[in-house]
C-alpha cells in the first residue's frame, strides 16, 4: 500500500523558526557549532608540552655528536626545574 497525494500535489513540509530560519539551516548551524566545540580542545592542547628544545645541540653548554646525530644538555637550577615542569 502506498500513499500519494492526489493531483500532483507535494507533501513536502517546510518548517520555519520564529526568526525565519529554516529547520535545515538551523540543524546545519548546530552541527557546525558541535564540530567546532569538539575540535577546539584538541587544537588548544596541540601546542608544545614541557621543555621546547633549542634549535641546535651547539646551543647547549654541553654537546656532542657522531655521524649526524647530536646531543646537547644543560644543568637546570631548582627554580628552572620548577618553571620547566610545573605541577598540577
FIVO-552049 format. One record per atom (N, C-alpha, C, CB): residue in one letter; y, x, z. Coordinates in steps of 0.2 Angstrom, whole numbers, padded with zeros to 4 digits, always signed. Glycine has a CB too. Example, Ala and Ser with C-alpha at 12.3 -4.5 7.8 and 13.67 -1.06 7.14 Angstrom:
<nodes>
A-0028+0066+0039/A-0022+0062+0039/A-0016+0066+0039/A-0022+0057+0045/S-0011+0064+0035/S-0005+0068+0036/S+0000+0064+0039/S-0003+0070+0029/
</nodes>
This chain:
<nodes>
X-0006+0004+0000/X+0000+0000+0000/X+0006+0004+0000/X+0000-0005+0006/X+0011+0003-0004/X+0017+0007-0005/X+0023+0002-0005/X+0017+0011-0011/X+0028+0004-0001/X+0034+0001+0000/X+0039+0004-0005/X+0036+0000+0007/X+0042+0000-0009/X+0048+0002-0013/X+0053-0003-0014/X+0045+0004-0021/X+0059+0000-0014/X+0065-0005-0015/X+0065-0009-0021/X+0072-0002-0014/X+0067-0015-0021/X+0067-0019-0027/X+0074-0018-0031/X+0067-0027-0026/X+0073-0018-0038/X+0079-0017-0042/X+0082-0010-0042/X+0084-0022-0040/X+0078-0005-0041/X+0081+0002-0042/X+0085+0004-0036/X+0084+0002-0048/X+0085+0000-0031/X+0090+0002-0025/X+0087+0008-0022/X+0090-0004-0020/X+0091+0012-0018/X+0089+0018-0014/X+0089+0016-0007/X+0094+0024-0016/X+0084+0019-0004/X+0083+0018+0004/X+0086+0024+0007/X+0076+0016+0006/X+0089+0028+0004/X+0092+0034+0007/X+0097+0032+0012/X+0095+0039+0002/X+0097+0035+0018/X+0101+0033+0023/X+0106+0040+0025/X+0098+0031+0030/X+0112+0038+0025/X+0117+0044+0026/X+0120+0043+0033/X+0122+0044+0021/X+0119+0047+0038/X+0121+0047+0045/X+0127+0051+0045/X+0116+0049+0050/X+0133+0048+0047/X+0139+0052+0048/X+0141+0052+0056/X+0145+0049+0044/X+0143+0057+0058/X+0145+0058+0065/X+0152+0055+0066/X+0145+0065+0068/X+0155+0055+0072/X+0161+0052+0073/X+0167+0056+0070/X+0163+0052+0081/X+0166+0063+0069/X+0171+0067+0066/X+0170+0067+0058/X+0171+0074+0069/X+0166+0063+0055/X+0165+0063+0048/X+0160+0068+0045/X+0171+0064+0045/X+0157+0072+0050/X+0152+0077+0048/X+0145+0074+0047/X+0151+0083+0053/X+0142+0076+0041/X+0135+0073+0040/X+0130+0076+0045/X+0133+0074+0033/X+0125+0072+0046/X+0119+0074+0050/X+0116+0081+0048/X+0114+0069+0051/X+0116+0082+0042/X+0113+0088+0039/X+0117+0094+0040/X+0112+0087+0032/X+0124+0093+0039/X+0129+0098+0041/X+0129+0100+0048/X+0136+0096+0039/X+0128+0095+0052/X+0128+0096+0060/X+0122+0100+0062/X+0128+0089+0063/X+0116+0099+0059/X+0110+0102+0061/X+0110+0109+0058/X+0104+0098+0058/X+0113+0110+0052/X+0113+0117+0049/X+0118+0121+0054/X+0116+0117+0042/X+0123+0118+0056/X+0128+0122+0061/X+0124+0124+0067/X+0134+0118+0062/X+0121+0119+0070/X+0117+0120+0076/X+0112+0126+0075/X+0114+0114+0079/X+0108+0126+0069/X+0103+0131+0068/X+0107+0138+0068/X+0100+0129+0061/X+0112+0138+0064/X+0116+0145+0064/X+0118+0147+0070/X+0121+0144+0059/X+0121+0143+0074/X+0123+0145+0081/X+0117+0147+0085/X+0126+0139+0085/X+0111+0144+0085/X+0105+0146+0088/X+0103+0153+0086/X+0099+0141+0087/X+0103+0154+0080/X+0100+0160+0077/X+0105+0166+0079/X+0100+0160+0069/X+0112+0164+0079/X+0117+0169+0082/X+0115+0171+0089/X+0124+0166+0081/X+0114+0166+0093/X+0113+0167+0100/X+0107+0171+0102/X+0113+0160+0104/X+0102+0170+0097/X+0095+0174+0098/X+0096+0181+0096/X+0090+0170+0094/X+0100+0182+0091/X+0101+0189+0088/X+0106+0193+0092/X+0103+0189+0081/X+0111+0190+0095/X+0116+0193+0099/X+0114+0198+0104/X+0121+0188+0102/X+0109+0196+0109/X+0107+0200+0114/X+0103+0207+0111/X+0102+0197+0119/X+0100+0206+0106/X+0096+0212+0103/X+0101+0217+0100/X+0091+0210+0098/X+0106+0214+0097/X+0112+0218+0094/X+0116+0222+0099/X+0116+0214+0089/X+0117+0218+0105/X+0121+0221+0110/X+0117+0226+0114/X+0123+0215+0115/X+0111+0226+0114/X+0106+0231+0118/X+0104+0236+0113/X+0100+0227+0121/X+0106+0236+0107/X+0104+0241+0102/X+0108+0248+0103/X+0105+0239+0095/X+0113+0249+0107/X+0116+0255+0107/X+0112+0260+0111/X+0123+0254+0112/X+0115+0266+0111/X+0111+0272+0113/X+0109+0271+0121/X+0114+0279+0112/X+0104+0273+0123/X+0102+0272+0130/X+0101+0279+0133/X+0095+0269+0131/X+0103+0280+0139/X+0103+0286+0143/X+0108+0291+0140/X+0096+0289+0142/X+0106+0298+0140/X+0110+0303+0138/X+0110+0304+0130/X+0108+0310+0141/X+0115+0304+0127/X+0116+0305+0120/X+0116+0312+0118/X+0122+0301+0117/X+0111+0314+0114/X+0110+0322+0113/X+0116+0324+0109/X+0104+0323+0109/X+0117+0331+0110/X+0123+0334+0106/X+0120+0335+0099/X+0125+0341+0110/X+0125+0336+0095/X+0123+0337+0088/X+0119+0343+0086/X+0130+0337+0084/X+0119+0348+0090/X+0115+0354+0088/X+0113+0357+0095/X+0119+0359+0084/X+0107+0361+0094/X+0105+0364+0100/X+0109+0370+0102/X+0097+0367+0099/X+0113+0372+0098/X+0118+0378+0099/X+0123+0376+0104/X+0121+0381+0093/X+0124+0369+0104/X+0130+0367+0109/X+0128+0367+0116/X+0132+0360+0106/X+0121+0368+0118/X+0119+0368+0124/X+0120+0375+0127/X+0112+0366+0125/X+0121+0376+0134/X+0121+0383+0136/X+0115+0387+0135/X+0122+0383+0144/X+0109+0384+0136/X+0103+0387+0134/X+0099+0384+0128/X+0098+0387+0141/X+0098+0388+0123/X+0095+0385+0117/X+0090+0391+0114/X+0100+0383+0112/X+0085+0388+0111/X+0080+0392+0107/X+0078+0388+0101/X+0074+0395+0112/X+0075+0392+0096/X+0072+0389+0090/X+0067+0393+0087/X+0078+0388+0085/X+0063+0390+0083/X+0057+0393+0079/X+0055+0389+0074/X+0051+0395+0084/X+0055+0391+0068/X+0053+0388+0061/X+0056+0381+0061/X+0045+0387+0062/X+0063+0381+0061/X+0067+0375+0060/X+0067+0370+0066/X+0064+0371+0055/X+0063+0371+0071/X+0063+0367+0077/X+0068+0370+0083/X+0056+0366+0080/X+0072+0367+0085/X+0077+0369+0090/X+0077+0365+0096/X+0084+0370+0087/X+0078+0368+0102/X+0078+0365+0109/X+0084+0368+0112/X+0071+0366+0113/X+0088+0363+0116/X+0093+0365+0120/X+0093+0362+0127/X+0100+0364+0117/X+0095+0365+0132/X+0095+0362+0139/X+0101+0364+0142/X+0089+0365+0142/X+0103+0360+0147/X+0109+0361+0152/X+0107+0359+0159/X+0115+0357+0149/X+0109+0362+0164/X+0108+0360+0171/X+0113+0356+0173/X+0107+0367+0175/X+0112+0350+0175/X+0117+0345+0177/X+0118+0345+0185/X+0114+0338+0175/X+0124+0344+0187/X+0126+0344+0194/X+0123+0337+0196/X+0133+0345+0195/X+0123+0336+0203/X+0121+0329+0206/X+0126+0324+0203/X+0121+0329+0213/X+0132+0325+0203/X+0137+0320+0200/X+0135+0318+0193/X+0144+0322+0201/X+0134+0323+0189/X+0132+0322+0182/X+0126+0318+0181/X+0132+0329+0178/X+0121+0319+0185/X+0115+0316+0185/X+0116+0308+0187/X+0110+0319+0190/X+0120+0307+0192/X+0122+0300+0194/X+0125+0296+0188/X+0126+0300+0200/X+0130+0300+0184/X+0133+0297+0178/X+0128+0296+0173/X+0139+0301+0176/X+0124+0301+0172/X+0119+0300+0166/X+0114+0295+0167/X+0116+0307+0164/X+0111+0294+0173/X+0106+0290+0175/X+0108+0285+0180/X+0100+0294+0177/X+0112+0280+0178/X+0114+0275+0183/X+0108+0271+0186/X+0120+0271+0180/X+0109+0269+0192/X+0103+0265+0195/X+0105+0257+0194/X+0102+0266+0202/X+0100+0253+0194/X+0102+0246+0193/X+0105+0243+0199/X+0095+0242+0191/
</nodes>
